[in-house]
Amino acid sequence: MKDYAKKNGMVHLDYYSSMVDDENGLREDYTYDCVHPNKTGYRVMSDLANKAISTIFGLNGIND
């Protein structure tokens, strides 16, 4: 997907790499039930989404 996005002028947003544990599951500190993100997990996702959006619009930060 990353290569496809790059080839087609798109931004690839990869939550997985930042949130995965050694067993290919959601890191324990990012979940409350081993499936769904908790507040910390959503913070990680939010930070990544803000960076992707900033890249799309050429901003330094989401509030620009």
PQR file of N, CA, C, O and H, with PARSE charges and radii, in Angstrom:
ATOM      1  N   MET A   1       0.813  -1.175   0.000 -0.4000 1.5000
ATOM      2  CA  MET A   1       0.000   0.000   0.000 -0.0000 2.0000
ATOM      3  C   MET A   1       0.868   1.254   0.000  0.5500 1.7000
ATOM      4  O   MET A   1       0.547   2.248  -0.652 -0.5500 1.4000
ATOM      5  N   LYS A   2       1.956   1.191   0.733 -0.4000 1.5000
ATOM      6  CA  LYS A   2       2.844   2.350   0.788 -0.0000 2.0000
ATOM      7  C   LYS A   2       3.384   2.684  -0.600  0.5500 1.7000
ATOM      8  O   LYS A   2       3.398   3.849  -0.999 -0.5500 1.4000
ATOM      9  H   LYS A   2       2.216   0.383   1.262  0.4000 1.0000
ATOM     10  N   ASP A   3       3.825   1.673  -1.328 -0.4000 1.5000
ATOM     11  CA  ASP A   3       4.341   1.893  -2.685 -0.0000 2.0000
ATOM     12  C   ASP A   3       3.250   2.408  -3.619  0.5500 1.7000
ATOM     13  O   ASP A   3       3.498   3.300  -4.431 -0.5500 1.4000
ATOM     14  H   ASP A   3       3.814   0.727  -1.004  0.4000 1.0000
ATOM     15  N   TYR A   4       2.044   1.851  -3.507 -0.4000 1.5000
ATOM     16  CA  TYR A   4       0.921   2.293  -4.334 -0.0000 2.0000
ATOM     17  C   TYR A   4       0.615   3.764  -4.066  0.5500 1.7000
ATOM     18  O   TYR A   4       0.425   4.547  -4.996 -0.5500 1.4000
ATOM     19  H   TYR A   4       1.843   1.126  -2.848  0.4000 1.0000
ATOM     20  N   ALA A   5       0.570   4.129  -2.793 -0.4000 1.5000
ATOM     21  CA  ALA A   5       0.285   5.517  -2.428 -0.0000 2.0000
ATOM     22  C   ALA A   5       1.343   6.451  -3.002  0.5500 1.7000
ATOM     23  O   ALA A   5       1.014   7.489  -3.576 -0.5500 1.4000
ATOM     24  H   ALA A   5       0.725   3.493  -2.037  0.4000 1.0000
ATOM     25  N   LYS A   6       2.598   6.087  -2.850 -0.4000 1.5000
ATOM     26  CA  LYS A   6       3.688   6.922  -3.362 -0.0000 2.0000
ATOM     27  C   LYS A   6       3.599   7.058  -4.877  0.5500 1.7000
ATOM     28  O   LYS A   6       3.744   8.154  -5.419 -0.5500 1.4000
ATOM     29  H   LYS A   6       2.866   5.243  -2.384  0.4000 1.0000
ATOM     30  N   LYS A   7       3.363   5.957  -5.546 -0.4000 1.5000
ATOM     31  CA  LYS A   7       3.276   5.944  -7.008 -0.0000 2.0000
ATOM     32  C   LYS A   7       2.128   6.813  -7.518  0.5500 1.7000
ATOM     33  O   LYS A   7       2.215   7.382  -8.606 -0.5500 1.4000
ATOM     34  H   LYS A   7       3.244   5.067  -5.105  0.4000 1.0000
ATOM     35  N   ASN A   8       1.062   6.914  -6.744 -0.4000 1.5000
ATOM     36  CA  ASN A   8      -0.128   7.637  -7.163 -0.0000 2.0000
ATOM     37  C   ASN A   8      -0.303   8.990  -6.477  0.5500 1.7000
ATOM     38  O   ASN A   8      -1.391   9.565  -6.497 -0.5500 1.4000
ATOM     39  H   ASN A   8       0.990   6.451  -5.861  0.4000 1.0000
ATOM     40  N   GLY A   9       0.770   9.492  -5.873 -0.4000 1.5000
ATOM     41  CA  GLY A   9       0.741  10.820  -5.264 -0.0000 2.0000
ATOM     42  C   GLY A   9      -0.141  10.927  -4.036  0.5500 1.7000
ATOM     43  O   GLY A   9      -0.717  11.981  -3.766 -0.5500 1.4000
ATOM     44  H   GLY A   9       1.654   9.024  -5.856  0.4000 1.0000
ATOM     45  N   MET A  10      -0.247   9.841  -3.297 -0.4000 1.5000
ATOM     46  CA  MET A  10      -1.079   9.815  -2.097 -0.0000 2.0000
ATOM     47  C   MET A  10      -0.202   9.727  -0.850  0.5500 1.7000
ATOM     48  O   MET A  10       0.964   9.339  -0.924 -0.5500 1.4000
ATOM     49  H   MET A  10       0.220   8.985  -3.516  0.4000 1.0000
ATOM     50  N   VAL A  11      -0.770  10.086   0.278 -0.4000 1.5000
ATOM     51  CA  VAL A  11      -0.089   9.935   1.558 -0.0000 2.0000
ATOM     52  C   VAL A  11      -0.539   8.611   2.170  0.5500 1.7000
ATOM     53  O   VAL A  11      -1.734   8.324   2.243 -0.5500 1.4000
ATOM     54  H   VAL A  11      -1.717  10.401   0.338  0.4000 1.0000
ATOM     55  N   HIS A  12       0.419   7.818   2.601 -0.4000 1.5000
ATOM     56  CA  HIS A  12       0.121   6.536   3.251 -0.0000 2.0000
ATOM     57  C   HIS A  12       0.199   6.723   4.757  0.5500 1.7000
ATOM     58  O   HIS A  12       1.225   7.159   5.279 -0.5500 1.4000
ATOM     59  H   HIS A  12       1.389   8.051   2.542  0.4000 1.0000
ATOM     60  N   LEU A  13      -0.866   6.400   5.446 -0.4000 1.5000
ATOM     61  CA  LEU A  13      -0.906   6.518   6.903 -0.0000 2.0000
ATOM     62  C   LEU A  13      -0.836   5.118   7.506  0.5500 1.7000
ATOM     63  O   LEU A  13      -1.764   4.324   7.352 -0.5500 1.4000
ATOM     64  H   LEU A  13      -1.699   6.046   5.021  0.4000 1.0000
ATOM     65  N   ASP A  14       0.256   4.820   8.187 -0.4000 1.5000
ATOM     66  CA  ASP A  14       0.519   3.495   8.741 -0.0000 2.0000
ATOM     67  C   ASP A  14       0.427   3.530  10.259  0.5500 1.7000
ATOM     68  O   ASP A  14       1.387   3.896  10.937 -0.5500 1.4000
ATOM     69  H   ASP A  14       1.010   5.464   8.312  0.4000 1.0000
ATOM     70  N   TYR A  15      -0.730   3.148  10.792 -0.4000 1.5000
ATOM     71  CA  TYR A  15      -0.884   3.038  12.241 -0.0000 2.0000
ATOM     72  C   TYR A  15      -0.177   1.787  12.766  0.5500 1.7000
ATOM     73  O   TYR A  15       0.399   1.793  13.854 -0.5500 1.4000
ATOM     74  H   TYR A  15      -1.510   2.850  10.241  0.4000 1.0000
ATOM     75  N   TYR A  16      -0.232   0.735  11.984 -0.4000 1.5000
ATOM     76  CA  TYR A  16       0.240  -0.588  12.410 -0.0000 2.0000
ATOM     77  C   TYR A  16       1.663  -0.561  12.953  0.5500 1.7000
ATOM     78  O   TYR A  16       1.911  -1.031  14.064 -0.5500 1.4000
ATOM     79  H   TYR A  16      -0.700   0.730  11.101  0.4000 1.0000
ATOM     80  N   SER A  17       2.587  -0.023  12.190 -0.4000 1.5000
ATOM     81  CA  SER A  17       4.002  -0.057  12.587 -0.0000 2.0000
ATOM     82  C   SER A  17       4.262   0.620  13.926  0.5500 1.7000
ATOM     83  O   SER A  17       5.155   0.212  14.669 -0.5500 1.4000
ATOM     84  H   SER A  17       2.386   0.358  11.288  0.4000 1.0000
ATOM     85  N   SER A  18       3.497   1.636  14.229 -0.4000 1.5000
ATOM     86  CA  SER A  18       3.692   2.374  15.483 -0.0000 2.0000
ATOM     87  C   SER A  18       2.971   1.741  16.670  0.5500 1.7000
ATOM     88  O   SER A  18       3.241   2.086  17.820 -0.5500 1.4000
ATOM     89  H   SER A  18       2.772   1.967  13.625  0.4000 1.0000
ATOM     90  N   MET A  19       2.052   0.814  16.388 -0.4000 1.5000
ATOM     91  CA  MET A  19       1.207   0.299  17.461 -0.0000 2.0000
ATOM     92  C   MET A  19       1.324  -1.205  17.696  0.5500 1.7000
ATOM     93  O   MET A  19       0.718  -1.730  18.630 -0.5500 1.4000
ATOM     94  H   MET A  19       1.833   0.534  15.454  0.4000 1.0000
ATOM     95  N   VAL A  20       2.087  -1.897  16.873 -0.4000 1.5000
ATOM     96  CA  VAL A  20       2.173  -3.354  16.949 -0.0000 2.0000
ATOM     97  C   VAL A  20       3.143  -3.813  18.042  0.5500 1.7000
ATOM     98  O   VAL A  20       4.141  -3.150  18.326 -0.5500 1.4000
ATOM     99  H   VAL A  20       2.580  -1.470  16.115  0.4000 1.0000
ATOM    100  N   ASP A  21       2.826  -4.963  18.648 -0.4000 1.5000
ATOM    101  CA  ASP A  21       3.740  -5.548  19.628 -0.0000 2.0000
ATOM    102  C   ASP A  21       4.556  -6.665  18.973  0.5500 1.7000
ATOM    103  O   ASP A  21       4.462  -6.871  17.763 -0.5500 1.4000
ATOM    104  H   ASP A  21       2.015  -5.501  18.418  0.4000 1.0000
ATOM    105  N   ASP A  22       5.343  -7.373  19.752 -0.4000 1.5000
ATOM    106  CA  ASP A  22       6.216  -8.434  19.233 -0.0000 2.0000
ATOM    107  C   ASP A  22       5.451  -9.630  18.671  0.5500 1.7000
ATOM    108  O   ASP A  22       6.021 -10.445  17.946 -0.5500 1.4000
ATOM    109  H   ASP A  22       5.419  -7.206  20.735  0.4000 1.0000
ATOM    110  N   GLU A  23       4.168  -9.739  19.002 -0.4000 1.5000
ATOM    111  CA  GLU A  23       3.351 -10.860  18.528 -0.0000 2.0000
ATOM    112  C   GLU A  23       2.355 -10.418  17.459  0.5500 1.7000
ATOM    113  O   GLU A  23       1.378 -11.117  17.192 -0.5500 1.4000
ATOM    114  H   GLU A  23       3.705  -9.077  19.591  0.4000 1.0000
ATOM    115  N   ASN A  24       2.600  -9.263  16.851 -0.4000 1.5000
ATOM    116  CA  ASN A  24       1.756  -8.692  15.793 -0.0000 2.0000
ATOM    117  C   ASN A  24       0.354  -8.324  16.260  0.5500 1.7000
ATOM    118  O   ASN A  24      -0.585  -8.306  15.465 -0.5500 1.4000
ATOM    119  H   ASN A  24       3.394  -8.696  17.068  0.4000 1.0000
ATOM    120  N   GLY A  25       0.215  -8.034  17.531 -0.4000 1.5000
ATOM    121  CA  GLY A  25      -1.044  -7.552  18.076 -0.0000 2.0000
ATOM    122  C   GLY A  25      -0.889  -6.107  18.514  0.5500 1.7000
ATOM    123  O   GLY A  25       0.189  -5.522  18.401 -0.5500 1.4000
ATOM    124  H   GLY A  25       0.978  -8.048  18.177  0.4000 1.0000
ATOM    125  N   LEU A  26      -1.955  -5.552  19.002 -0.4000 1.5000
ATOM    126  CA  LEU A  26      -1.931  -4.183  19.510 -0.0000 2.0000
ATOM    127  C   LEU A  26      -1.147  -4.152  20.821  0.5500 1.7000
ATOM    128  O   LEU A  26      -1.392  -4.958  21.719 -0.5500 1.4000
ATOM    129  H   LEU A  26      -2.830  -6.027  19.094  0.4000 1.0000
ATOM    130  N   ARG A  27      -0.200  -3.214  20.923 -0.4000 1.5000
ATOM    131  CA  ARG A  27       0.606  -3.108  22.142 -0.0000 2.0000
ATOM    132  C   ARG A  27      -0.295  -2.965  23.364  0.5500 1.7000
ATOM    133  O   ARG A  27      -1.302  -2.258  23.332 -0.5500 1.4000
ATOM    134  H   ARG A  27      -0.001  -2.560  20.193  0.4000 1.0000
ATOM    135  N   GLU A  28       0.081  -3.638  24.426 -0.4000 1.5000
ATOM    136  CA  GLU A  28      -0.717  -3.667  25.648 -0.0000 2.0000
ATOM    137  C   GLU A  28      -0.979  -2.272  26.217  0.5500 1.7000
ATOM    138  O   GLU A  28      -2.058  -2.015  26.750 -0.5500 1.4000
ATOM    139  H   GLU A  28       0.899  -4.212  24.452  0.4000 1.0000
ATOM    140  N   ASP A  29      -0.008  -1.379  26.109 -0.4000 1.5000
ATOM    141  CA  ASP A  29      -0.184  -0.029  26.654 -0.0000 2.0000
ATOM    142  C   ASP A  29      -1.066   0.849  25.769  0.5500 1.7000
ATOM    143  O   ASP A  29      -1.370   1.983  26.142 -0.5500 1.4000
ATOM    144  H   ASP A  29       0.868  -1.588  25.676  0.4000 1.0000
ATOM    145  N   TYR A  30      -1.482   0.349  24.605 -0.4000 1.5000
ATOM    146  CA  TYR A  30      -2.339   1.110  23.696 -0.0000 2.0000
ATOM    147  C   TYR A  30      -3.764   0.570  23.631  0.5500 1.7000
ATOM    148  O   TYR A  30      -4.548   1.010  22.790 -0.5500 1.4000
ATOM    149  H   TYR A  30      -1.235  -0.572  24.303  0.4000 1.0000
ATOM    150  N   THR A  31      -4.111  -0.373  24.501 -0.4000 1.5000
ATOM    151  CA  THR A  31      -5.428  -1.002  24.434 -0.0000 2.0000
ATOM    152  C   THR A  31      -5.977  -1.277  25.825  0.5500 1.7000
ATOM    153  O   THR A  31      -5.226  -1.350  26.798 -0.5500 1.4000
ATOM    154  H   THR A  31      -3.474  -0.730  25.184  0.4000 1.0000
ATOM    155  N   TYR A  32      -7.280  -1.427  25.908 -0.4000 1.5000
ATOM    156  CA  TYR A  32      -7.898  -1.809  27.172 -0.0000 2.0000
ATOM    157  C   TYR A  32      -8.475  -3.222  27.116  0.5500 1.7000
ATOM    158  O   TYR A  32      -8.838  -3.785  28.149 -0.5500 1.4000
ATOM    159  H   TYR A  32      -7.889  -1.368  25.118  0.4000 1.0000
ATOM    160  N   ASP A  33      -8.563  -3.805  25.900 -0.4000 1.5000
ATOM    161  CA  ASP A  33      -9.139  -5.143  25.766 -0.0000 2.0000
ATOM    162  C   ASP A  33      -8.399  -6.015  24.744  0.5500 1.7000
ATOM    163  O   ASP A  33      -8.930  -7.024  24.281 -0.5500 1.4000
ATOM    164  H   ASP A  33      -8.268  -3.348  25.061  0.4000 1.0000
ATOM    165  N   CYS A  34      -7.193  -5.625  24.404 -0.4000 1.5000
ATOM    166  CA  CYS A  34      -6.354  -6.329  23.420 -0.0000 2.0000
ATOM    167  C   CYS A  34      -6.862  -6.197  21.989  0.5500 1.7000
ATOM    168  O   CYS A  34      -6.311  -6.823  21.084 -0.5500 1.4000
ATOM    169  H   CYS A  34      -6.761  -4.805  24.780  0.4000 1.0000
ATOM    170  N   VAL A  35      -7.894  -5.403  21.769 -0.4000 1.5000
ATOM    171  CA  VAL A  35      -8.452  -5.214  20.426 -0.0000 2.0000
ATOM    172  C   VAL A  35      -8.612  -3.734  20.092  0.5500 1.7000
ATOM    173  O   VAL A  35      -8.152  -3.276  19.046 -0.5500 1.4000
ATOM    174  H   VAL A  35      -8.341  -4.895  22.505  0.4000 1.0000
ATOM    175  N   HIS A  36      -9.255  -2.998  20.969 -0.4000 1.5000
ATOM    176  CA  HIS A  36      -9.597  -1.600  20.713 -0.0000 2.0000
ATOM    177  C   HIS A  36      -8.612  -0.658  21.398  0.5500 1.7000
ATOM    178  O   HIS A  36      -8.169  -0.925  22.515 -0.5500 1.4000
ATOM    179  H   HIS A  36      -9.629  -3.370  21.819  0.4000 1.0000
ATOM    180  N   PRO A  37      -8.267   0.446  20.730 -0.5600 1.5000
ATOM    181  CA  PRO A  37      -7.339   1.406  21.335  0.2800 2.0000
ATOM    182  C   PRO A  37      -7.927   2.063  22.583  0.5500 1.7000
ATOM    183  O   PRO A  37      -9.134   2.288  22.674 -0.5500 1.4000
ATOM    184  N   ASN A  38      -7.060   2.362  23.532 -0.4000 1.5000
ATOM    185  CA  ASN A  38      -7.440   3.165  24.688 -0.0000 2.0000
ATOM    186  C   ASN A  38      -7.048   4.622  24.396  0.5500 1.7000
ATOM    187  O   ASN A  38      -6.695   4.960  23.266 -0.5500 1.4000
ATOM    188  H   ASN A  38      -6.079   2.180  23.458  0.4000 1.0000
ATOM    189  N   LYS A  39      -7.111   5.464  25.404 -0.4000 1.5000
ATOM    190  CA  LYS A  39      -6.794   6.879  25.209 -0.0000 2.0000
ATOM    191  C   LYS A  39      -5.373   7.071  24.675  0.5500 1.7000
ATOM    192  O   LYS A  39      -5.151   7.899  23.792 -0.5500 1.4000
ATOM    193  H   LYS A  39      -7.397   5.190  26.322  0.4000 1.0000
ATOM    194  N   THR A  40      -4.423   6.320  25.198 -0.4000 1.5000
ATOM    195  CA  THR A  40      -3.039   6.418  24.731 -0.0000 2.0000
ATOM    196  C   THR A  40      -2.923   5.961  23.285  0.5500 1.7000
ATOM    197  O   THR A  40      -2.227   6.589  22.487 -0.5500 1.4000
ATOM    198  H   THR A  40      -4.604   5.647  25.916  0.4000 1.0000
ATOM    199  N   GLY A  41      -3.599   4.876  22.945 -0.4000 1.5000
ATOM    200  CA  GLY A  41      -3.593   4.386  21.568 -0.0000 2.0000
ATOM    201  C   GLY A  41      -4.179   5.403  20.603  0.5500 1.7000
ATOM    202  O   GLY A  41      -3.641   5.630  19.519 -0.5500 1.4000
ATOM    203  H   GLY A  41      -4.165   4.366  23.593  0.4000 1.0000
ATOM    204  N   TYR A  42      -5.287   6.012  21.007 -0.4000 1.5000
ATOM    205  CA  TYR A  42      -5.888   7.039  20.151 -0.0000 2.0000
ATOM    206  C   TYR A  42      -4.993   8.270  20.030  0.5500 1.7000
ATOM    207  O   TYR A  42      -5.016   8.946  19.002 -0.5500 1.4000
ATOM    208  H   TYR A  42      -5.725   5.828  21.887  0.4000 1.0000
ATOM    209  N   ARG A  43      -4.215   8.568  21.050 -0.4000 1.5000
ATOM    210  CA  ARG A  43      -3.274   9.694  20.978 -0.0000 2.0000
ATOM    211  C   ARG A  43      -2.209   9.401  19.926  0.5500 1.7000
ATOM    212  O   ARG A  43      -1.861  10.277  19.135 -0.5500 1.4000
ATOM    213  H   ARG A  43      -4.197   8.019  21.885  0.4000 1.0000
ATOM    214  N   VAL A  44      -1.694   8.183  19.912 -0.4000 1.5000
ATOM    215  CA  VAL A  44      -0.710   7.790  18.897 -0.0000 2.0000
ATOM    216  C   VAL A  44      -1.327   7.935  17.507  0.5500 1.7000
ATOM    217  O   VAL A  44      -0.706   8.488  16.599 -0.5500 1.4000
ATOM    218  H   VAL A  44      -1.976   7.471  20.555  0.4000 1.0000
ATOM    219  N   MET A  45      -2.551   7.435  17.350 -0.4000 1.5000
ATOM    220  CA  MET A  45      -3.232   7.513  16.054 -0.0000 2.0000
ATOM    221  C   MET A  45      -3.475   8.969  15.650  0.5500 1.7000
ATOM    222  O   MET A  45      -3.301   9.333  14.487 -0.5500 1.4000
ATOM    223  H   MET A  45      -3.055   6.986  18.088  0.4000 1.0000
ATOM    224  N   SER A  46      -3.872   9.786  16.606 -0.4000 1.5000
ATOM    225  CA  SER A  46      -4.129  11.199  16.341 -0.0000 2.0000
ATOM    226  C   SER A  46      -2.865  11.917  15.880  0.5500 1.7000
ATOM    227  O   SER A  46      -2.900  12.696  14.927 -0.5500 1.4000
ATOM    228  H   SER A  46      -4.013   9.489  17.550  0.4000 1.0000
ATOM    229  N   ASP A  47      -1.763  11.655  16.549 -0.4000 1.5000
ATOM    230  CA  ASP A  47      -0.497  12.286  16.164 -0.0000 2.0000
ATOM    231  C   ASP A  47      -0.099  11.891  14.744  0.5500 1.7000
ATOM    232  O   ASP A  47       0.356  12.731  13.968 -0.5500 1.4000
ATOM    233  H   ASP A  47      -1.735  11.022  17.323  0.4000 1.0000
ATOM    234  N   LEU A  48      -0.269  10.612  14.404 -0.4000 1.5000
ATOM    235  CA  LEU A  48       0.060  10.151  13.054 -0.0000 2.0000
ATOM    236  C   LEU A  48      -0.872  10.765  12.013  0.5500 1.7000
ATOM    237  O   LEU A  48      -0.431  11.157  10.932 -0.5500 1.4000
ATOM    238  H   LEU A  48      -0.638   9.929  15.034  0.4000 1.0000
ATOM    239  N   ALA A  49      -2.159  10.846  12.340 -0.4000 1.5000
ATOM    240  CA  ALA A  49      -3.124  11.450  11.419 -0.0000 2.0000
ATOM    241  C   ALA A  49      -2.818  12.931  11.213  0.5500 1.7000
ATOM    242  O   ALA A  49      -2.902  13.432  10.091 -0.5500 1.4000
ATOM    243  H   ALA A  49      -2.518  10.527  13.217  0.4000 1.0000
ATOM    244  N   ASN A  50      -2.466  13.631  12.284 -0.4000 1.5000
ATOM    245  CA  ASN A  50      -2.114  15.049  12.161 -0.0000 2.0000
ATOM    246  C   ASN A  50      -0.915  15.246  11.241  0.5500 1.7000
ATOM    247  O   ASN A  50      -0.894  16.179  10.438 -0.5500 1.4000
ATOM    248  H   ASN A  50      -2.398  13.225  13.195  0.4000 1.0000
ATOM    249  N   LYS A  51       0.083  14.371  11.353 -0.4000 1.5000
ATOM    250  CA  LYS A  51       1.254  14.464  10.475 -0.0000 2.0000
ATOM    251  C   LYS A  51       0.867  14.219   9.024  0.5500 1.7000
ATOM    252  O   LYS A  51       1.341  14.917   8.128 -0.5500 1.4000
ATOM    253  H   LYS A  51       0.066  13.613  12.005  0.4000 1.0000
ATOM    254  N   ALA A  52       0.011  13.233   8.789 -0.4000 1.5000
ATOM    255  CA  ALA A  52      -0.424  12.932   7.422 -0.0000 2.0000
ATOM    256  C   ALA A  52      -1.215  14.094   6.837  0.5500 1.7000
ATOM    257  O   ALA A  52      -0.997  14.476   5.687 -0.5500 1.4000
ATOM    258  H   ALA A  52      -0.373  12.666   9.517  0.4000 1.0000
ATOM    259  N   ILE A  53      -2.116  14.650   7.606 -0.4000 1.5000
ATOM    260  CA  ILE A  53      -2.921  15.787   7.144 -0.0000 2.0000
ATOM    261  C   ILE A  53      -2.028  16.987   6.875  0.5500 1.7000
ATOM    262  O   ILE A  53      -2.210  17.690   5.881 -0.5500 1.4000
ATOM    263  H   ILE A  53      -2.293  14.340   8.540  0.4000 1.0000
ATOM    264  N   SER A  54      -1.069  17.222   7.753 -0.4000 1.5000
ATOM    265  CA  SER A  54      -0.132  18.331   7.552 -0.0000 2.0000
ATOM    266  C   SER A  54       0.669  18.147   6.276  0.5500 1.7000
ATOM    267  O   SER A  54       0.932  19.113   5.559 -0.5500 1.4000
ATOM    268  H   SER A  54      -0.921  16.651   8.560  0.4000 1.0000
ATOM    269  N   THR A  55       1.057  16.910   5.988 -0.4000 1.5000
ATOM    270  CA  THR A  55       1.787  16.619   4.754 -0.0000 2.0000
ATOM    271  C   THR A  55       0.926  16.929   3.538  0.5500 1.7000
ATOM    272  O   THR A  55       1.399  17.534   2.575 -0.5500 1.4000
ATOM    273  H   THR A  55       0.844  16.126   6.569  0.4000 1.0000
ATOM    274  N   ILE A  56      -0.325  16.519   3.580 -0.4000 1.5000
ATOM    275  CA  ILE A  56      -1.239  16.744   2.455 -0.0000 2.0000
ATOM    276  C   ILE A  56      -1.399  18.229   2.173  0.5500 1.7000
ATOM    277  O   ILE A  56      -1.358  18.651   1.017 -0.5500 1.4000
ATOM    278  H   ILE A  56      -0.709  16.028   4.362  0.4000 1.0000
ATOM    279  N   PHE A  57      -1.580  19.013   3.209 -0.4000 1.5000
ATOM    280  CA  PHE A  57      -1.847  20.435   3.040 -0.0000 2.0000
ATOM    281  C   PHE A  57      -0.608  21.313   3.150  0.5500 1.7000
ATOM    282  O   PHE A  57      -0.709  22.537   3.065 -0.5500 1.4000
ATOM    283  H   PHE A  57      -1.614  18.670   4.148  0.4000 1.0000
ATOM    284  N   GLY A  58       0.566  20.702   3.339 -0.4000 1.5000
ATOM    285  CA  GLY A  58       1.807  21.457   3.412 -0.0000 2.0000
ATOM    286  C   GLY A  58       1.895  22.341   4.639  0.5500 1.7000
ATOM    287  O   GLY A  58       2.434  23.445   4.578 -0.5500 1.4000
ATOM    288  H   GLY A  58       0.648  19.708   3.408  0.4000 1.0000
ATOM    289  N   LEU A  59       1.367  21.858   5.751 -0.4000 1.5000
ATOM    290  CA  LEU A  59       1.356  22.633   6.988 -0.0000 2.0000
ATOM    291  C   LEU A  59       2.451  22.153   7.923  0.5500 1.7000
ATOM    292  O   LEU A  59       2.926  21.023   7.806 -0.5500 1.4000
ATOM    293  H   LEU A  59       0.928  20.961   5.800  0.4000 1.0000
ATOM    294  N   ASN A  60       2.848  23.008   8.846 -0.4000 1.5000
ATOM    295  CA  ASN A  60       3.816  22.624   9.873 -0.0000 2.0000
ATOM    296  C   ASN A  60       3.133  21.916  11.027  0.5500 1.7000
ATOM    297  O   ASN A  60       3.767  21.145  11.747 -0.5500 1.4000
ATOM    298  H   ASN A  60       2.463  23.926   8.941  0.4000 1.0000
ATOM    299  N   GLY A  61       1.867  22.166  11.207 -0.4000 1.5000
ATOM    300  CA  GLY A  61       1.086  21.551  12.279 -0.0000 2.0000
ATOM    301  C   GLY A  61      -0.377  21.640  11.930  0.5500 1.7000
ATOM    302  O   GLY A  61      -0.753  22.398  11.036 -0.5500 1.4000
ATOM    303  H   GLY A  61       1.352  22.793  10.623  0.4000 1.0000
ATOM    304  N   ILE A  62      -1.199  20.895  12.603 -0.4000 1.5000
ATOM    305  CA  ILE A  62      -2.616  20.816  12.284 -0.0000 2.0000
ATOM    306  C   ILE A  62      -3.337  22.143  12.499  0.5500 1.7000
ATOM    307  O   ILE A  62      -4.373  22.379  11.878 -0.5500 1.4000
ATOM    308  H   ILE A  62      -0.893  20.280  13.329  0.4000 1.0000
ATOM    309  N   ASN A  63      -2.820  23.006  13.354 -0.4000 1.5000
ATOM    310  CA  ASN A  63      -3.499  24.265  13.649 -0.0000 2.0000
ATOM    311  C   ASN A  63      -3.052  25.421  12.764  0.5500 1.7000
ATOM    312  O   ASN A  63      -3.466  26.558  12.991 -0.5500 1.4000
ATOM    313  H   ASN A  63      -1.978  22.814  13.858  0.4000 1.0000
ATOM    314  N   ASP A  64      -2.219  25.158  11.761 -0.4000 1.5000
ATOM    315  CA  ASP A  64      -1.762  26.229  10.859 -0.0000 2.0000
ATOM    316  C   ASP A  64      -2.893  26.709   9.963  0.5500 1.7000
ATOM    317  O   ASP A  64      -2.693  27.604   9.142 -0.5500 1.4000
ATOM    318  H   ASP A  64      -1.883  24.235  11.577  0.4000 1.0000
TER
END
